Amino acid sequence: MPNVLYRDGLMLIVDKPAGIPVHAGPGGGPNLEAGFGELRFGLRGNPALAHRLDRDTSGCLVLGRHPKGLRKLGALFSAGRVAKTYWAVTEGIPAAEEGRIDAALRKENRIRGWRMIVDPAGQSAVTEFRVLGAARGRAWLELRPLTGRTHQIRVHCAHIGCPVVGDRHYGGPGDSPLLLHARAISVPLYPARPPVAVEAPVPAHMLAPLAALGYDRVPTAEAIPA
């Protein structure tokens, strides 16, 4: 069962481990959703996914505890009102300290599977980034996707010449696990209250790569803007 980072009557936010899909694929196999029965906390039904993270991405994952909560969360995600922050280690350093990647994406089907590609005719996709550290040809990036396209951060990083380390699908060096972490999330679930803001701790497989880029010189917990 993943660690629970936040719980109230409508939603859960859990810390998804890297290396496990959120739901079963066509071939079955272990998946996070199969264990949701352990996350009922007294309710009759299982919670359900409000959004997705890739199998090899770790960090903040939001679940609706029941249909009412799931509907509210779905509306917030669809309207782009949920603020998501990712940390990535990339092979290559962006030319600017911060910037905005505005590159539409579409799904391309191939004989051996599919992938997302940059295509002006695709769906709008925008990601803001900031360099938090850099050394020896690698960068520690903070990324804020303003849209929610499949593989958006991975493709956008590759698009600016800085693929995520471990992302063999989009050109990253393959000698490492995927170094992409859903670090924080802010959910404006209750109109009369501040957004629910949660951080996920850095996973063990990212500690050394981030330390090499300066992570050991900053606090382990940072305020998340509302």
N, C-alpha and C positions, 0 to 999 in steps of 0.2 A: 504494500500500500504506500503511495507517495506521501511525503510529509505535507500536512495541512498548514498553510501559511495564514489563512483567514477563513472564518466561518460565521455566517449569520443565518437568518431564517430563509433567505432567498438564494444565496450563492455560497460556493466554496471556491477558494483559490488554493491550488496545490502546487507543489514543486515537482514538476515532471522530471524524472531521470532521463538522461540521454540513453539512446540505444534501444528503446522500446516504442513501438507505434501506439498511437492513442486508441486505435480501434483495429479490429481484425482485417487483414487483407483477404484477397480471393483464396489464398492458400491456408488461411487460418493462422495458428501460431499464437504465442503469448502477446498480450496487448494490455494496455492500461485499463481500458473500458471493462474488461472481464473482471476486474477487482472492485468495481464501483459499489458492489453490495456491501463492502466494508466501510463505505463512506456515507451511510444513511443517517447515522447519528440520531436514531429514534424515529425517523420518518419511515413510511411504509414502502415507498418506491426508491429506486436508485437515482442518484443525480445523473445528469447528462451533460455532454460537451456543449459549451457555448461557442467555442471556436476550436481551432486545431493548432498543433505544433508538429513539425516534422519529426520522424522517428528519432533522428540523431540530435535534435535540438532539446536542450534542457530548459527548465525554468518555469515561470508563472503560467499556469493553465487555469482557466476559469470554467467552473461547472455551475449549472443551474440545479438547485436542489429539488425542484418540482416544476410542473408545466408553467405555472404563473411566473416563477423566477426565470425560467428559460426564455419565455416570451419577452420579458423586460430586457434581459441581457441581449437577446437577438436583435431587438430594436436599436439598442445602443451600439452594438457592433456594426449593424447595417448602416447606421447614420454616421459612422466614423467618430463617435464621441468617446470611445475607449482609447486612452493614451497608452501606447506600448513602447517600452524602451528595451533594446537589445544591446548586448555586448558581443563583439566579434574580434577575433585575431585574424588579420588578413596578411596574405603574401603580397607585399607591395604597399606603398604609402601614398595616400591621395596627394595631389598637387597642392590642395588648399587645406587649411586647418579645419575648416568646416564648410559645408555646402549642402546643396539640394540636388538630388538625382531625380529627374523627371523623364522617365522612359517607359512608354507603354509596353505591356507584355501580352503575349498570347501563347497558348499551348500548341506545341508542334508534335504531332504524332509521327513516330518512326517505327520501322520494322521491329526494332529491339526495345520498344518502349516509347515514352514521351519525355519531353522537357519543355520548360518555359523559355521563350526567346524574346528579345527586344524587337518590337515591331510597331511602327507608328500607327498601324491600323488596329492594334490590339487595344486592350482595356487600359485606361489611365492608371499609372502607378507612380507614386511619389514617395521618396525616402529622404529624410534629413539626416546628416551625419556630422559627427565631431570627432576629431582625433584626440584621444586621451593620453596616448603615449606612442612612441615610435623608436625603433632601434634595429639595426642590422637587417634592414629591408622589410621589416614587418611592422604592422600598426595595430594598436588597440583602438577600436572604433566604438563609439556610442551611436546607435542608429535608432531613428524614430520613424517607423513607417506611417505615413498619413493615409495610405490605402491598405487594403488587406488581400493582395493578390497571392496566389500560390507561389512559393519559393521567391517571393519578392526581394527580400534582403540578399539572398544568395546570388540572384541574377544581377541585381543592381551593383553589388560589390564587384562581381566579375566584369560588369559593363564599364566600370571606371578603372579597370586594370588592377584591381585588388581583390582577387577571389578569396573566400574564406578558407583558412587552413583546414584541411581534411575534407573539403568539398570536391571530391573527384568528379562529380557530375557536371560541375561548372568550372572546371579548370584549376581548382585549388590543389596544393601539394597533398599527396595521398598517404604520407607517412605518419598520420596523426588522426585521432578522432576529430569529428567536426567541432571546431571551436566557435560555436554560436550558442548564446545563452539568452533566454528571455528574462532579462534582469529585473524588470519592474513593470507594473501595470497600475493604471489609475482608472477606476470605474465610477462614473457619476450615477450610481444606482438610486440614490435617494435625493429628490429635488431640494429638500430643506436642509440637507447636510453636506459637508464637504465630500468630495469623491473618496471612495475607499482606495487607499494607496498602499501597495504591497511590494516588497522586494524579495527576490529569491537569492539565497546565498550562492556564491560562486562554486560550481561543482569542482570536485577534486581534480578532474582531468584538465581543467583550465587554470588551475592555480599557478603552476610553474610557468606556462607561456605568458600569463598576464604579469607575473612577478618580473619577468625579463623585460617587460615594457613599462614598469613603474607602478604596478598595482600595490606593491608593498609599501609605497610611500603615501597612500591616500587612505582615508577611513574605510572600513569595510561596509559601513552603512551610510547612505546619503539620503538627504531629504528628497522626496519625490514631489515635484510641483503639482498642485491641484489642477 
